[in-house]
Amino acid sequence: MLICTGLQATAQVIQAPSAPTSAPATLPAGVPRPGQLPGGQLPGQTGTTPRSQTQGTLPGATQQGTRGQAGQTGAAQQGANQQGGRGQAGQQGAGTGTGQQGQQGQQTGAGLDATGAEGVGATDEPIGDTDNTQLKTEQELQRERELAAQRRKLFGYQLFNDPANAGVFQPNLNIATPKGYVVGPNDELNINIYGYSEATYPTTVNPDGFIYIQRVGPIHVAGLTIEQAKTRILDRLSKIYVGLKSGPYGAANTYMVVTLGDIRSIRVTVTGEAIRPGTYTVSSLSTAMNVIYQAGGPSEIGSFRNVQVIRNNRVVASLDLYDFLTSGVQRNDIRLQDNDNIRFTTYKAHVEITGSTRRNNIFEMLPGEPMARLLELAGGFSSNAYKARVKVTRFTKRELKMIDVVDSEFSSFPLEDGDQVSVEAVLVRFENQVGIQGAVFRPGVYSLDQNKSLKQLIASAEGLKGDAFTGRIQIVRTREDMAIDNISLNLADIINGTQPDVQLQREDQVIIPSRFDMAEFADISITGEVITPIESTPYVANMTLEDLILRAGGLKESAAAAQIEIVRRKKDVEVNSKSAQVSEIFRFSVDRDLSIKSTDSKFMLYPYDQVIVRRSPNYRIQTFVTVEGEVIMPGEYPVVTKDQRISDLVKMAGGLTPFAYVPGATLVREIRLSEAEKQIRQQTINELADDSPKAVVRPEAADQNTQQLIGINLQKIMSDPGSMEDMILQEGDELRIPKQLETVRVGGEVLLPTTAKFRRGQSFQDYISQAGGFTSRSARKKAYVVYANGSADRTRRFAFFNIYPRVEPGSEIIVPQQTKGALTPLQIIQSTTTIAGSIIGLVTTLVALRALAQ
């Protein structure tokens, strides 16, 4: 209990936090003015909020009531958007109200947040007491969407309903007390006397309009301006403080100052075509614009041009909101009094303007306002607007009507309700443009006003280039019927003065061709044994053979400088001759030193010449072959002679070692296929894969560079060097001589693929038995052996018997998988005939043997 008591005491002295922006701003009577008393009121305090408080009344704060209910908490405001006190910049209280006449103040209107904008659930339409369980019809929803779209088009609607403008129309509570301010109940008047006598009287105007001063009594000040109230108070206090006025006792030596402390709240009613009509409790310093903003401005049928302030059943001011929206002037924005009524009338005429204007909105027009006023409200024409004429679509009694309004009628043409004004854009064309292109220094477009003739236009384009072809130029002209006309001129005659200058017209395009545009650009080429072969280079006049070789980087070491060919095409060929010469070949010998000498060929090249530098016939790039395995010095060796053979390579490597397995020697050679050979091989493999009914062919992509094993008989080669078995080596060949092999590999369709020890005398079937034997899918007739040197041998068939190949050390036995395809009728007949013939032959043989035996 002690701990709880201590926590409660601590909570009471903690200063209340500032009201959040989303808290209501309900202000009862006795709203404080800033700068009078220090500190703010805490929740639960009774009395008047000090003037120095800058935040809104906190939720649950007990505030000064009126007429017999001082200190009573007012009734909760039902979503009313209310103006804060002078120190409250629009903050809302949390559900507190003013007790008046002993009753709870009930407020009406749509709920707004602290910024004055529409609160949660607020839309463009007024929110009423709608049962959430009752669903709206599709027609009602469509109508609401149409109204929302129409409101967004209204000029000025966004200003009054934009949450970003929350603090725009809040009253200024830090100004000096206005001279015309009318004192009313709950206003706080601070009376300070100084001079010969000093005293301070903080007073509050009671509901009956009186303030009470000790030794003076009640003084009625309600309904008086602050100046009138000061005069009345001075008269009453002068009876106590005689020095306040000059008299028989001497001049005045005591002075009095009356200042306004906390200000009161007033109630203002908003009626008519407003977004959120209702009764609002606002500060007594509020003006009509403050309440208009809280009410959301006019609705879709409300008027922006005639908002009336009604006081005591009389219109005291009429506001034109367009003055504030367009020029910022706030005419007739009078200060409100208690029980004032702000009435939104209906509009007289709505006119929508679209197109090339700065504002495309619906504007409210007063009777007699012309088109010029509408354009002014729309911000004027945009930069691309067609200003000479606007189009007006108007409703008549029976149908629509189109009216064209020219610019001279803008100031006098009257607008009517429902008019739709359309401002079009200017045409995408020029009224004074001409162009020039081709062989001039500055092609482009120019003004016709400064370039009326052809000579003037060429001069503006900085004149003709040296390659300009002046014998025939063209002017492309667009006629009035939009047809294109071509005009050909001799510019040389016009420049020389033999022909008159040509006058240009709008949209003319002058085309001056270049001589290069009419010339065929020839090229030459050089290929073969040069550093940088040139497939095509532009032909240049007076270019010699040496010049072209120099441009190609010079000759390679392999070039045959004494045999350079130039192929030149023949122009004049006998058409009817079968053996007509179509080209000509020139052969030259060029010194590798390309410097200019007297011995130069000085052969001038012609367009389309093709220079070919041949390779020297005796020039060979050094090539190498490799030997690996069981030789004395394995490694890479050069090819010394063109007919160097395998035996020569073994001798260069020092001969064979004692462990060399000669039968297993293999030659690896790289096969280079051309692109055409690769495609043909791949096509053949694919056809075999598709057309083989009895065999499985696994197609593999043909490679352009592949290595192949060549089976050789090294034993015969070494015993008879230079024989047919002794192959001539090629570049990149690799001779592999393995060490003595002692194993045999068995793979494929056997029960247990394995590697067995080679034993002399064992046959093919013995090694198959060591692998577990054949399987049910073994193709025994297709079995083969791959030997260590890369060669292979297959199984042969004799009568009903399979003759298997021999097995040597390092070989591999492969048993393929049997494939079964569907037999054709012809194959069935052939198989049946073969079996029947075999049986008949066997029976005949047995009968013959039996007869011989007998």
VOBAZA-321094 format. One record per residue (C-alpha): x, y, z; residue number from 1. Coordinates in steps of 0.5 Angstrom, whole numbers. Layout:
VOBAZA-321094
PT      xx      yy      zz   num
PT       X       Y       Z   NUM
...
***
This chain:
VOBAZA-321094
PT      xx      yy      zz   num
PT       0       0       0     1
PT       6       5       1     2
PT       9       3      -5     3
PT       2       5      -9     4
PT       1      11      -5     5
PT       8      13      -7     6
PT       7      12     -14     7
PT       0      16     -14     8
PT       3      22     -11     9
PT       9      22     -16    10
PT       4      21     -22    11
PT       0      27     -20    12
PT       7      32     -20    13
PT       9      29     -27    14
PT       7      35     -32    15
PT       2      32     -37    16
PT       5      31     -44    17
PT       3      36     -50    18
PT      -4      34     -53    19
PT      -2      30     -60    20
PT      -4      33     -66    21
PT     -10      28     -67    22
PT     -13      30     -60    23
PT     -20      34     -61    24
PT     -19      41     -60    25
PT     -26      42     -56    26
PT     -25      49     -52    27
PT     -30      51     -47    28
PT     -31      58     -44    29
PT     -25      61     -41    30
PT     -20      59     -46    31
PT     -13      62     -44    32
PT      -9      67     -48    33
PT      -2      66     -48    34
PT       3      70     -44    35
PT      -1      71     -37    36
PT       1      66     -32    37
PT       6      61     -32    38
PT       5      54     -32    39
PT       0      49     -35    40
PT      -6      46     -32    41
PT      -6      39     -30    42
PT     -11      34     -31    43
PT     -16      34     -26    44
PT     -15      41     -24    45
PT     -21      46     -23    46
PT     -20      53     -25    47
PT     -18      57     -31    48
PT     -13      55     -36    49
PT      -7      60     -35    50
PT      -5      65     -41    51
PT       2      62     -42    52
PT      -1      55     -44    53
PT       1      54     -51    54
PT      -2      47     -52    55
PT     -10      45     -52    56
PT     -14      43     -46    57
PT     -12      36     -44    58
PT     -16      30     -44    59
PT     -20      29     -38    60
PT     -18      36     -35    61
PT     -24      40     -31    62
PT     -25      47     -34    63
PT     -29      53     -32    64
PT     -36      52     -34    65
PT     -41      57     -35    66
PT     -47      60     -31    67
PT     -47      56     -25    68
PT     -43      50     -27    69
PT     -36      52     -25    70
PT     -31      46     -26    71
PT     -36      41     -29    72
PT     -33      37     -34    73
PT     -37      39     -41    74
PT     -41      33     -45    75
PT     -37      30     -50    76
PT     -36      33     -57    77
PT     -39      28     -62    78
PT     -34      29     -68    79
PT     -34      37     -68    80
PT     -28      41     -71    81
PT     -27      46     -66    82
PT     -22      52     -66    83
PT     -17      52     -60    84
PT     -16      58     -55    85
PT     -11      64     -56    86
PT      -5      59     -54    87
PT      -8      53     -57    88
PT      -6      54     -65    89
PT     -12      49     -67    90
PT     -11      43     -62    91
PT     -17      40     -60    92
PT     -19      37     -53    93
PT     -21      30     -52    94
PT     -28      30     -51    95
PT     -29      36     -47    96
PT     -35      41     -47    97
PT     -38      47     -44    98
PT     -43      47     -40    99
PT     -48      52     -41   100
PT     -55      53     -38   101
PT     -54      47     -34   102
PT     -54      42     -40   103
PT     -49      39     -44   104
PT     -46      42     -50   105
PT     -48      38     -56   106
PT     -44      39     -62   107
PT     -46      37     -69   108
PT     -42      36     -76   109
PT     -37      31     -79   110
PT     -31      29     -75   111
PT     -24      32     -76   112
PT     -17      31     -74   113
PT     -13      36     -71   114
PT     -11      39     -77   115
PT     -18      41     -79   116
PT     -18      36     -85   117
PT     -23      30     -85   118
PT     -22      25     -80   119
PT     -22      17     -80   120
PT     -27      15     -85   121
PT     -28      22     -88   122
PT     -29      22     -95   123
PT     -31      27    -100   124
PT     -38      26     -99   125
PT     -41      29     -92   126
PT     -41      23     -87   127
PT     -48      22     -83   128
PT     -50      17     -78   129
PT     -50      11     -83   130
PT     -51       4     -80   131
PT     -45       0     -82   132
PT     -49      -6     -83   133
PT     -53      -3     -88   134
PT     -50      -4     -95   135
PT     -50       1    -100   136
PT     -53       0    -107   137
PT     -49       0    -113   138
PT     -52       6    -115   139
PT     -51      10    -109   140
PT     -43       8    -109   141
PT     -43      10    -117   142
PT     -47      17    -115   143
PT     -42      18    -109   144
PT     -36      17    -114   145
PT     -39      22    -119   146
PT     -39      27    -113   147
PT     -32      26    -111   148
PT     -30      27    -118   149
PT     -34      33    -119   150
PT     -31      36    -112   151
PT     -24      35    -114   152
PT     -25      39    -121   153
PT     -28      45    -117   154
PT     -23      50    -116   155
PT     -21      52    -109   156
PT     -24      45    -106   157
PT     -17      42    -105   158
PT     -15      48    -101   159
PT     -20      47     -96   160
PT     -20      39     -96   161
PT     -12      38     -96   162
PT      -9      35     -90   163
PT      -3      39     -91   164
PT      -6      45     -90   165
PT      -8      44     -83   166
PT      -5      50     -80   167
PT      -7      55     -86   168
PT     -13      58     -83   169
PT     -12      58     -75   170
PT     -13      65     -72   171
PT      -7      68     -69   172
PT      -7      68     -62   173
PT      -1      72     -60   174
PT      -3      79     -63   175
PT      -5      85     -59   176
PT     -12      86     -56   177
PT     -16      89     -62   178
PT     -19      95     -61   179
PT     -26      93     -63   180
PT     -26      87     -59   181
PT     -32      86     -56   182
PT     -32      83     -49   183
PT     -36      77     -47   184
PT     -38      72     -41   185
PT     -32      68     -39   186
PT     -27      73     -42   187
PT     -21      75     -37   188
PT     -20      82     -35   189
PT     -13      84     -32   190
PT     -13      91     -28   191
PT      -7      94     -26   192
PT      -6     100     -22   193
PT       1     103     -22   194
PT       3     110     -20   195
PT       2     113     -13   196
PT      -2     107     -12   197
PT      -1     100     -14   198
PT      -6      94     -14   199
PT      -8      88     -19   200
PT     -15      86     -20   201
PT     -15      79     -24   202
PT     -23      79     -26   203
PT     -27      74     -30   204
PT     -33      76     -34   205
PT     -39      72     -31   206
PT     -45      69     -35   207
PT     -49      76     -33   208
PT     -44      80     -36   209
PT     -41      83     -30   210
PT     -34      83     -27   211
PT     -33      84     -19   212
PT     -28      88     -16   213
PT     -27      89      -8   214
PT     -29      95      -5   215
PT     -32      97     -12   216
PT     -38      92     -13   217
PT     -40      89     -20   218
PT     -39      93     -26   219
PT     -43      91     -33   220
PT     -38      90     -39   221
PT     -41      85     -43   222
PT     -42      87     -50   223
PT     -37      93     -50   224
PT     -31      94     -53   225
PT     -25      93     -50   226
PT     -24     101     -50   227
PT     -31     102     -47   228
PT     -30      97     -42   229
PT     -23     101     -40   230
PT     -27     107     -39   231
PT     -33     104     -35   232
PT     -28     101     -30   233
PT     -24     107     -30   234
PT     -30     111     -28   235
PT     -32     106     -22   236
PT     -25     106     -19   237
PT     -23     113     -19   238
PT     -28     113     -13   239
PT     -23     109      -9   240
PT     -17     112     -13   241
PT     -18     119     -13   242
PT     -11     120     -17   243
PT     -14     116     -23   244
PT     -17     123     -25   245
PT     -15     130     -25   246
PT     -19     134     -20   247
PT     -19     139     -14   248
PT     -14     135     -11   249
PT      -9     136     -16   250
PT      -7     133     -23   251
PT      -7     125     -24   252
PT      -2     121     -21   253
PT      -5     114     -21   254
PT      -5     110     -28   255
PT      -9     104     -30   256
PT      -8      99     -35   257
PT     -13      94     -37   258
PT     -11      88     -41   259
PT     -15      82     -44   260
PT     -12      75     -41   261
PT     -16      69     -42   262
PT     -21      69     -48   263
PT     -27      66     -49   264
PT     -30      61     -54   265
PT     -36      63     -58   266
PT     -41      58     -62   267
PT     -42      59     -69   268
PT     -47      55     -74   269
PT     -45      53     -81   270
PT     -51      52     -85   271
PT     -53      51     -93   272
PT     -49      48     -98   273
PT     -42      46     -94   274
PT     -38      40     -94   275
PT     -39      39     -86   276
PT     -45      44     -84   277
PT     -46      44     -76   278
PT     -44      48     -70   279
PT     -37      50     -68   280
PT     -34      52     -62   281
PT     -28      57     -64   282
PT     -24      62     -61   283
PT     -27      69     -60   284
PT     -21      72     -64   285
PT     -23      67     -70   286
PT     -25      70     -77   287
PT     -30      68     -82   288
PT     -25      64     -86   289
PT     -23      60     -80   290
PT     -29      57     -79   291
PT     -30      56     -87   292
PT     -24      52     -87   293
PT     -26      48     -81   294
PT     -33      47     -85   295
PT     -29      44     -91   296
PT     -31      50     -96   297
PT     -37      49    -100   298
PT     -40      43    -103   299
PT     -41      41    -110   300
PT     -47      45    -111   301
PT     -44      51    -106   302
PT     -42      58    -108   303
PT     -35      60    -107   304
PT     -37      67    -109   305
PT     -43      69    -104   306
PT     -41      66     -97   307
PT     -46      70     -92   308
PT     -44      72     -85   309
PT     -51      73     -82   310
PT     -51      76     -75   311
PT     -58      78     -71   312
PT     -62      76     -77   313
PT     -58      81     -82   314
PT     -53      79     -87   315
PT     -47      83     -84   316
PT     -42      81     -89   317
PT     -41      77     -96   318
PT     -35      73     -98   319
PT     -32      72    -105   320
PT     -27      66    -104   321
PT     -24      67    -111   322
PT     -21      74    -108   323
PT     -17      70    -103   324
PT     -16      64    -108   325
PT     -13      68    -114   326
PT     -10      74    -111   327
PT     -10      73    -103   328
PT     -14      79    -101   329
PT     -19      77     -96   330
PT     -25      82     -96   331
PT     -30      82     -91   332
PT     -27      77     -87   333
PT     -30      80     -81   334
PT     -29      77     -73   335
PT     -34      73     -71   336
PT     -39      74     -65   337
PT     -43      69     -61   338
PT     -49      66     -65   339
PT     -46      68     -72   340
PT     -49      64     -78   341
PT     -44      63     -84   342
PT     -49      61     -90   343
PT     -46      57     -96   344
PT     -51      59    -102   345
PT     -52      55    -108   346
PT     -48      57    -114   347
PT     -50      61    -120   348
PT     -46      58    -126   349
PT     -41      53    -126   350
PT     -36      53    -133   351
PT     -31      48    -134   352
PT     -25      49    -138   353
PT     -20      44    -141   354
PT     -14      44    -146   355
PT      -8      49    -146   356
PT      -9      53    -140   357
PT      -5      53    -133   358
PT     -11      51    -129   359
PT     -16      46    -132   360
PT     -22      46    -127   361
PT     -29      48    -126   362
PT     -30      55    -124   363
PT     -36      59    -121   364
PT     -38      65    -125   365
PT     -42      71    -123   366
PT     -48      73    -128   367
PT     -45      78    -133   368
PT     -37      75    -132   369
PT     -34      75    -139   370
PT     -30      70    -142   371
PT     -24      74    -140   372
PT     -25      73    -133   373
PT     -26      65    -134   374
PT     -19      65    -137   375
PT     -16      70    -132   376
PT     -19      65    -126   377
PT     -16      59    -131   378
PT      -9      62    -130   379
PT      -9      64    -137   380
PT      -6      61    -143   381
PT      -1      56    -143   382
PT       5      57    -148   383
PT       3      52    -153   384
PT      -5      55    -153   385
PT      -8      57    -159   386
PT     -10      64    -157   387
PT     -14      66    -163   388
PT     -20      62    -162   389
PT     -24      58    -156   390
PT     -29      53    -157   391
PT     -35      53    -152   392
PT     -40      47    -152   393
PT     -47      50    -149   394
PT     -53      46    -147   395
PT     -60      49    -150   396
PT     -67      47    -148   397
PT     -66      41    -153   398
PT     -59      39    -155   399
PT     -52      41    -155   400
PT     -49      48    -158   401
PT     -42      49    -161   402
PT     -40      56    -161   403
PT     -33      59    -163   404
PT     -31      65    -159   405
PT     -25      69    -163   406
PT     -20      73    -159   407
PT     -24      80    -160   408
PT     -30      77    -156   409
PT     -26      75    -150   410
PT     -28      81    -146   411
PT     -36      81    -148   412
PT     -38      74    -149   413
PT     -42      72    -143   414
PT     -42      65    -140   415
PT     -48      61    -138   416
PT     -48      55    -133   417
PT     -46      48    -136   418
PT     -41      51    -141   419
PT     -35      47    -143   420
PT     -30      51    -146   421
PT     -24      48    -150   422
PT     -17      51    -151   423
PT     -14      48    -157   424
PT      -6      47    -158   425
PT      -3      51    -164   426
PT      -1      47    -170   427
PT       5      43    -170   428
PT       8      47    -176   429
PT      12      53    -177   430
PT       9      59    -181   431
PT      16      62    -183   432
PT      21      56    -184   433
PT      25      54    -189   434
PT      31      48    -189   435
PT      37      47    -193   436
PT      41      41    -193   437
PT      47      38    -197   438
PT      54      41    -199   439
PT      54      47    -194   440
PT      57      49    -188   441
PT      51      50    -183   442
PT      45      45    -186   443
PT      39      46    -182   444
PT      33      50    -181   445
PT      32      58    -182   446
PT      27      64    -182   447
PT      24      65    -188   448
PT      23      73    -186   449
PT      31      74    -186   450
PT      32      69    -192   451
PT      27      70    -197   452
PT      31      68    -203   453
PT      36      62    -205   454
PT      42      66    -205   455
PT      40      69    -198   456
PT      39      62    -195   457
PT      46      59    -198   458
PT      49      65    -195   459
PT      46      64    -188   460
PT      49      57    -188   461
PT      56      60    -189   462
PT      56      58    -196   463
PT      58      52    -201   464
PT      63      47    -199   465
PT      68      45    -204   466
PT      65      38    -206   467
PT      58      42    -208   468
PT      55      40    -214   469
PT      52      46    -217   470
PT      50      43    -224   471
PT      43      41    -221   472
PT      40      42    -214   473
PT      33      41    -212   474
PT      28      45    -208   475
PT      22      41    -205   476
PT      16      45    -204   477
PT      10      43    -200   478
PT       4      46    -204   479
PT      -3      49    -201   480
PT      -6      42    -202   481
PT      -1      39    -199   482
PT       2      36    -205   483
PT      10      35    -205   484
PT      13      39    -211   485
PT      20      38    -214   486
PT      24      44    -217   487
PT      30      43    -220   488
PT      35      49    -221   489
PT      42      50    -224   490
PT      45      53    -218   491
PT      52      55    -222   492
PT      48      60    -227   493
PT      44      63    -221   494
PT      51      64    -218   495
PT      54      67    -224   496
PT      48      71    -225   497
PT      45      68    -232   498
PT      39      66    -228   499
PT      35      70    -224   500
PT      35      68    -216   501
PT      29      64    -214   502
PT      24      67    -208   503
PT      23      61    -203   504
PT      16      60    -200   505
PT      14      57    -193   506
PT      17      50    -191   507
PT      21      50    -197   508
PT      27      45    -197   509
PT      33      46    -201   510
PT      38      40    -203   511
PT      45      41    -205   512
PT      48      35    -207   513
PT      55      33    -206   514
PT      60      30    -212   515
PT      62      25    -207   516
PT      54      23    -206   517
PT      54      21    -214   518
PT      61      18    -214   519
PT      62      10    -213   520
PT      67       9    -208   521
PT      72       4    -210   522
PT      77       0    -206   523
PT      83      -5    -206   524
PT      85     -11    -202   525
PT      92     -14    -200   526
PT      92     -21    -197   527
PT      97     -27    -196   528
PT     104     -26    -192   529
PT     103     -19    -190   530
PT     103     -17    -183   531
PT      96     -14    -183   532
PT      92     -17    -189   533
PT      87     -11    -191   534
PT      80     -14    -194   535
PT      78      -8    -196   536
PT      81       0    -196   537
PT      78       6    -200   538
PT      82       7    -206   539
PT      86      13    -206   540
PT      89      16    -213   541
PT      97      15    -215   542
PT      97       9    -210   543
PT     103       5    -212   544
PT     104      -3    -210   545
PT     109      -1    -205   546
PT     105       4    -201   547
PT      99      -1    -200   548
PT     104      -6    -197   549
PT     107      -1    -193   550
PT      99       1    -191   551
PT      99      -7    -189   552
PT     105      -7    -184   553
PT     110     -10    -189   554
PT     112     -17    -191   555
PT     112     -23    -187   556
PT     118     -27    -186   557
PT     115     -32    -190   558
PT     113     -28    -196   559
PT     115     -29    -203   560
PT     118     -22    -204   561
PT     120     -24    -211   562
PT     113     -27    -213   563
PT     107     -22    -211   564
PT     101     -22    -216   565
PT      96     -16    -217   566
PT      89     -19    -220   567
PT      86     -13    -224   568
PT      79     -14    -227   569
PT      78     -13    -234   570
PT      72      -8    -236   571
PT      72      -8    -244   572
PT      70     -16    -245   573
PT      68     -19    -251   574
PT      61     -21    -250   575
PT      61     -27    -255   576
PT      68     -30    -254   577
PT      68     -36    -250   578
PT      75     -35    -248   579
PT      74     -28    -246   580
PT      79     -25    -241   581
PT      76     -23    -235   582
PT      82     -21    -231   583
PT      89     -20    -231   584
PT      95     -22    -227   585
PT     101     -18    -226   586
PT     107     -20    -222   587
PT     113     -16    -219   588
PT     119     -17    -215   589
PT     119     -12    -209   590
PT     125     -11    -204   591
PT     123     -12    -197   592
PT     126      -5    -196   593
PT     120      -1    -197   594
PT     124       6    -198   595
PT     123      10    -204   596
PT     129       7    -209   597
PT     130       8    -217   598
PT     129       1    -217   599
PT     122       1    -215   600
PT     116      -2    -219   601
PT     112       5    -219   602
PT     106       1    -221   603
PT     100       5    -220   604
PT      94       1    -217   605
PT      87       2    -220   606
PT      80       1    -217   607
PT      78      -6    -215   608
PT      86      -9    -215   609
PT      87     -15    -211   610
PT      94     -16    -209   611
PT      96     -23    -207   612
PT     103     -24    -203   613
PT     105     -31    -204   614
PT     108     -36    -199   615
PT     115     -37    -200   616
PT     116     -45    -203   617
PT     121     -47    -198   618
PT     119     -43    -192   619
PT     116     -48    -186   620
PT     115     -47    -179   621
PT     118     -51    -175   622
PT     114     -57    -172   623
PT     115     -62    -167   624
PT     113     -69    -165   625
PT     113     -72    -158   626
PT     115     -79    -155   627
PT     112     -81    -149   628
PT     113     -88    -145   629
PT     119     -93    -145   630
PT     124     -89    -149   631
PT     131     -87    -146   632
PT     130     -80    -147   633
PT     122     -78    -148   634
PT     120     -71    -150   635
PT     119     -67    -155   636
PT     123     -67    -162   637
PT     123     -63    -168   638
PT     121     -65    -175   639
PT     128     -65    -179   640
PT     126     -68    -185   641
PT     120     -68    -189   642
PT     120     -76    -189   643
PT     122     -77    -182   644
PT     119     -83    -179   645
PT     117     -87    -173   646
PT     123     -91    -173   647
PT     127     -84    -173   648
PT     124     -81    -167   649
PT     125     -87    -163   650
PT     132     -87    -165   651
PT     133     -79    -163   652
PT     130     -81    -156   653
PT     135     -86    -155   654
PT     132     -93    -157   655
PT     127     -97    -152   656
PT     128     -99    -145   657
PT     128    -106    -143   658
PT     121    -105    -140   659
PT     118    -103    -146   660
PT     111    -106    -149   661
PT     112    -106    -156   662
PT     106    -109    -158   663
PT     102    -104    -154   664
PT     105     -98    -158   665
PT     100     -92    -160   666
PT     101     -86    -165   667
PT      96     -81    -163   668
PT      95     -76    -168   669
PT      90     -69    -168   670
PT      85     -69    -174   671
PT      83     -62    -176   672
PT      76     -62    -180   673
PT      74     -56    -184   674
PT      67     -54    -182   675
PT      64     -57    -188   676
PT      67     -64    -186   677
PT      64     -63    -179   678
PT      57     -62    -182   679
PT      58     -68    -187   680
PT      60     -72    -181   681
PT      55     -70    -176   682
PT      49     -71    -181   683
PT      52     -78    -183   684
PT      52     -80    -175   685
PT      45     -77    -174   686
PT      42     -81    -181   687
PT      45     -87    -178   688
PT      42     -86    -171   689
PT      35     -85    -174   690
PT      35     -91    -180   691
PT      38     -97    -176   692
PT      33    -101    -174   693
PT      37    -107    -170   694
PT      42    -103    -167   695
PT      43     -97    -162   696
PT      47     -92    -165   697
PT      49     -86    -160   698
PT      50     -80    -164   699
PT      56     -75    -161   700
PT      57     -68    -164   701
PT      63     -68    -169   702
PT      69     -64    -166   703
PT      73     -60    -171   704
PT      79     -62    -167   705
PT      80     -69    -165   706
PT      85     -74    -163   707
PT      85     -81    -166   708
PT      89     -87    -164   709
PT      92     -90    -170   710
PT      94     -97    -169   711
PT     101     -99    -171   712
PT     106    -105    -171   713
PT     112    -102    -167   714
PT     116    -109    -167   715
PT     115    -109    -175   716
PT     117    -102    -175   717
PT     124    -102    -171   718
PT     126    -109    -175   719
PT     125    -106    -182   720
PT     125     -98    -182   721
PT     123     -95    -188   722
PT     118    -100    -189   723
PT     110     -99    -190   724
PT     109    -100    -183   725
PT     114     -94    -181   726
PT     109     -88    -182   727
PT     111     -81    -184   728
PT     110     -76    -178   729
PT     106     -70    -178   730
PT     106     -64    -174   731
PT     103     -65    -167   732
PT     104     -73    -167   733
PT     105     -76    -160   734
PT     108     -83    -160   735
PT     106     -87    -154   736
PT     110     -93    -152   737
PT     107     -96    -145   738
PT     111    -101    -140   739
PT     110    -108    -140   740
PT     102    -109    -139   741
PT     100    -115    -135   742
PT      92    -114    -134   743
PT      86    -115    -139   744
PT      80    -111    -138   745
PT      73    -114    -139   746
PT      67    -109    -139   747
PT      60    -109    -142   748
PT      54    -114    -142   749
PT      58    -119    -137   750
PT      55    -120    -130   751
PT      61    -117    -126   752
PT      66    -112    -130   753
PT      73    -113    -128   754
PT      80    -113    -129   755
PT      84    -120    -130   756
PT      91    -122    -129   757
PT      94    -124    -136   758
PT      96    -131    -137   759
PT      98    -134    -143   760
PT      94    -140    -146   761
PT      88    -137    -143   762
PT      82    -135    -149   763
PT      77    -130    -150   764
PT      72    -135    -146   765
PT      76    -136    -140   766
PT      77    -128    -139   767
PT      69    -128    -140   768
PT      68    -133    -134   769
PT      73    -129    -130   770
PT      68    -124    -130   771
PT      62    -128    -129   772
PT      60    -130    -136   773
PT      55    -127    -141   774
PT      48    -124    -139   775
PT      41    -125    -142   776
PT      42    -118    -146   777
PT      49    -120    -148   778
PT      51    -119    -156   779
PT      56    -125    -156   780
PT      56    -124    -164   781
PT      58    -117    -163   782
PT      64    -118    -158   783
PT      70    -115    -159   784
PT      77    -113    -157   785
PT      81    -107    -156   786
PT      89    -108    -156   787
PT      94    -103    -153   788
PT      96    -100    -159   789
PT      89     -98    -161   790
PT      87    -103    -166   791
PT      81    -108    -165   792
PT      79    -114    -167   793
PT      71    -117    -167   794
PT      68    -124    -166   795
PT      67    -128    -173   796
PT      62    -133    -174   797
PT      63    -140    -177   798
PT      56    -144    -178   799
PT      53    -144    -171   800
PT      60    -143    -168   801
PT      63    -136    -165   802
PT      70    -135    -166   803
PT      73    -130    -161   804
PT      79    -126    -162   805
PT      85    -127    -159   806
PT      87    -123    -152   807
PT      94    -120    -151   808
PT      96    -116    -145   809
PT      93    -109    -144   810
PT      87    -111    -148   811
PT      80    -109    -147   812
PT      74    -114    -148   813
PT      68    -111    -149   814
PT      61    -114    -150   815
PT      56    -110    -153   816
PT      48    -110    -151   817
PT      43    -114    -155   818
PT      38    -110    -158   819
PT      31    -113    -161   820
PT      28    -109    -166   821
PT      21    -111    -169   822
PT      22    -116    -175   823
PT      19    -114    -182   824
PT      15    -120    -186   825
PT      21    -121    -190   826
PT      26    -122    -185   827
PT      21    -127    -181   828
PT      21    -131    -188   829
PT      28    -130    -189   830
PT      30    -133    -182   831
PT      25    -138    -183   832
PT      28    -141    -189   833
PT      35    -140    -186   834
PT      33    -145    -180   835
PT      29    -150    -184   836
PT      35    -150    -189   837
PT      40    -151    -183   838
PT      35    -157    -180   839
PT      35    -160    -187   840
PT      42    -160    -188   841
PT      43    -163    -181   842
PT      38    -169    -183   843
PT      42    -170    -189   844
PT      48    -170    -186   845
PT      46    -175    -181   846
PT      43    -180    -186   847
PT      49    -180    -190   848
PT      54    -181    -184   849
PT      49    -187    -182   850
PT      49    -190    -189   851
PT      57    -190    -190   852
PT      57    -193    -183   853
PT      53    -199    -185   854
***
